[in-house]
Amino acid sequence: MQFDEMGLKTGKVLFLLPGTACDYQTNFGSVQDRLGEKYHLVCVNYDGFDGSDRIFPDMITVTEKIENYIKENYNGRIDGAIGSSLGSSFVGQLIQRQNVHLDHGIFGSPDLDQSGRFSAWLQSKLVVPLLTGFTKNEKKKASTKEKLKKVFEMNDDTADRFLECFSRFSPESIRNEYYSDLLTWLQDDIRVPHTKVHFIYASKMGEKYLKRYRKYFHDPEIREFDMAHEQWLFGGENYALPVLNAIDEFMETPVD
């Protein structure tokens, strides 16, 4: 595991937790410096995605390592954590388990999918090749790049950066990450005293996710943005600036 601290030396502590098959450098690269101007950042790379030869074990083992870091370095309490996509599952577990305390849990347009073991196994068998299968095939790589550019309005450099990220990590780590995320369930109507839950809702994902967010958490604050899944992280200022402003407002919201 890798925990890199940067940004303000003093001020509110904000953990950045990347999504599937990503490191924080790629996932938050377009907004990291600006977040660091206002917060003390703790940027996390999980086992298997931290440049080591370790393999990602499972979501709960990694959650425990994040909890231990918060206990050892921040007396078990931080101001906030933002999860990108799958990273939001870690935010949810940190809140639900209550082994550490977050004032603000910020969920970056997550799926929060849950399933049984057979379905999780089948989905991982289908999805992981889509994330890694292009690495040795230039035609597939070019096709994947064009899809990223079209769906998320990425420029060439951003699309290349994400493709390089997907190809850098072990398929076994990606498979374990994807599979165990589906098996790491959240309870319904989670509420924790003095913790506020915030969702960045990408409306192009569909309304079923709104129902899911409200199912798992009691009275979450949901901000809707006209964008695709995590599009604010892919370099478009028209998407990034409104979300960055919302994060500032989330972090200033009083907790009960």
Secondary structure, 3 states (H helix, E strand, C coil): CEEEEEECCCCCEEEEECCCCCCHHHHCCCCHHHHHCCCEEEEEECCCCCCCCCCCCCHHHHHHHHHHHHHHHHCCEEEEEEEECCHHHHHHHHHHHCCCEEEEEEEECCCCCCCCHHHHHHHHHHHHHHHHHHHHCHHHHHHHHHHHHHHHCCCHHHHHHHHHHHHHCCHHHHHHHHHHHHHCCCCCCECCCCCEEEEEEEHHHCCHHHHHHHHHECCCEEEEECCCCCHHHCCCHHHHHHHHHHHHHHHHCCCC
